[in-house]
Amino acid sequence: MVNSSHPGTLIVGASQAGVQLASSLRAEGYAHPIRIVGAELQDPYHRPPLSKAFLAGEVSVADLMLRNREFYSENTIDLVLGERVVEIDMNGDGSGSVGTRLGARYEFEQLVLSTGARPRRLAIPGADSGARGVLYLRDVEHALHVREQLARAQHVVVIGGGFVGLEAAATAQAMGKDVTVVEVGRQLMGRALGPHTSAFLLDAHRAAGISVLLETVPTEILVSTSNDVIGVMLGSGQRLPADLVLIGVGVLPRDELGTAIGLDCDNGILVDEHCLASDGSTIAIGDCANQPNPMTRQGLSDRIRLESVDNAVEQATVAARTIAGKPSSLRGIPWFWSDQGKYKLQIAGLIEGYDQTVTRTDPARPHRLTSLYFRERTLIAAECVNSPADFLTLKSALGSRMELSPDDLSDIDVPIKKLVASAGSRVG
């Protein structure tokens, strides 16, 4: 039974993290009101398919939903959609109220910011011209526009060689489009991947027919007099024809509400291991939160902002226990995935600070790769392409803080699972 006389918890942002928090709170026995206020009109949805199956027309908007409407009603979760929170009035004890752009006002005892991130804008002429065919991809409305225009486009230029850009590029190529990826860096997915896996996927995308231009700077998006995109100019003077330009140059955390109420922010809202912000009462989770590095022992940075479903779910679970008065900072190993055409990339751990690698390939299976990263002779991360068994084994080993050296995993003629089991038996 929910105590309706209590203002309860207000979650700003109908994101994966926000919905998971509401679910976890009820699982913890939280008996006060829960309200989720989201700026989008759509029910909370899965974002990963937007650049893949949804873009290809294989799934509908309804297929993306995180939960059905019965879930919210059965768990007494008030879902308010189409209302962007624009102001927060805080009391000294952490309670207060929020105001929305449409003039609604909602009170809370516990505030949670789960506001996600927004696309980083590209600062070149034409990028924000509003021209038809110049698009970003972050939410379902973006994806609907991209899908509609992709259906009639032939020459597609993707600016940015990160996860979303490459997923969308592979989807467009599979639909028979002429696709070019323009990346300013020296390698694809340079913020997240080591050089061996990046080079492997570069070769894979080029072999599939995608033109990939590295160390290439776009200088202007060309627009016709009828306000249609017609091309992209490069720093070299080359002009790429385009009737669709998809810009994917990263995201920025939506931390403006945190800044407005005086929370410490630096590449996101700074939180502790319990997801508490600097005021000691507000919770921040998901893409908008900058948290203690869960692999500090193995990494170099004390803090990190993680953009993944895994992180959203784990942070929400921790935050629910904080609100329910059962604080816990237990975190698993960070992991990520990306489906790029015929290639499934799975990552466990963080490669920051690695000083040695082991690359495992099999000539009989040229579409598979496992890259292992070590620091001070201890495994800190693994990147697996089309190698799900390796990923599960290595993710489990990293999660249990099992110490594996390059010597333990270097014999490419022996399966990873057997090598890890052998190393574990020696330790035991």
VENDA-V774481 format. One record per backbone hydrogen bond with DSSP energy under -0.5 kcal/mol. CO is the residue of the C=O (numbers start at 1). NH is the residue of the N-H. Records with the same first field share a line. If there is no record, write none. Layout:
CO->NH + NH
This chain:
2->4
3->6 + 33
6->33
8->109 + 110
9->11 + 35
10->12 + 112
11->13 + 37
12->114
13->15
15->19
16->20
17->21
18->22
19->23
20->24
21->25
22->26
23->27
24->28
25->30
26->29
31->3
33->9
34->78
35->11 + 37
36->38 + 80
37->13
38->83
40->82
44->66 + 67
47->50
48->51
49->52 + 54 + 55
52->56
53->58 + 59
54->57
60->64
61->64
62->65
64->46
68->71 + 72
69->73
70->74
71->75
72->77
73->76
76->34 + 78
77->79
78->36 + 80
79->81
80->38
83->85
84->101
87->99
88->90
89->97
91->94
95->91
96->108
97->89
98->106
99->86 + 87
100->103
104->100
106->98
108->96
110->10
111->283
112->12 + 114
113->285
116->254
118->252
121->123
122->124
124->127
125->221
126->129
131->134
132->229
133->135 + 245
135->247
139->143
140->144
141->145
142->146
143->147
144->148
145->149
146->150
147->151
148->152
149->152 + 153
150->153
154->156 + 178
155->243 + 244
156->158 + 180
157->159 + 246
158->160 + 182
159->248
161->189
162->166
163->167
164->168
165->169
166->170
167->171
168->172
169->173
170->174
171->175
172->177
173->176
177->179
178->156
179->211
180->158
181->183 + 213
182->160
183->216
185->215
187->190
189->192 + 193
194->198
195->199
196->200
197->201
198->202
199->203
200->204
201->205
202->206
203->207
204->208
205->210
206->209
210->212
211->181 + 213
212->214
213->183
216->218
217->235
219->125
220->222 + 233
222->230 + 231
224->227
227->132
228->224
230->242
231->222
232->240
233->219 + 220
234->237
238->234 + 240
239->241
240->232
244->157 + 246
245->135 + 247
246->159 + 248
247->137
248->162
250->120
252->118
253->255
255->259
256->260
257->261
258->263
259->262
264->270
268->266 + 270
269->290
270->278
272->275
275->284
276->272
277->280
282->277
283->113
285->288
286->289
288->269
289->291
290->271
291->304
293->296
295->298 + 299
302->293
304->291 + 306
306->308
308->312
309->313
310->314
311->315
312->316
313->317
314->318
315->319
316->320
317->321
318->322
319->323
320->324
321->326
322->325
334->349
336->347
338->340 + 345
339->341
340->343
342->344
343->340 + 345
344->386
345->338
346->384
347->336
348->382
351->354
356->374
358->360 + 372
359->361
360->370
362->365
363->366
365->368
369->385
370->360
371->383
372->358
373->380 + 381
374->355 + 356
375->378
378->375
380->350
381->373
382->348
383->371
384->346 + 386
385->369
387->391
388->392
389->393
390->394
391->395
392->396
393->397
394->398
395->399
396->400
397->402
398->401
402->404
404->379
405->408 + 409
406->409 + 410
410->412
411->414
415->419
416->420
417->421
418->422
419->423
420->424
421->425
422->426
423->427
424->428
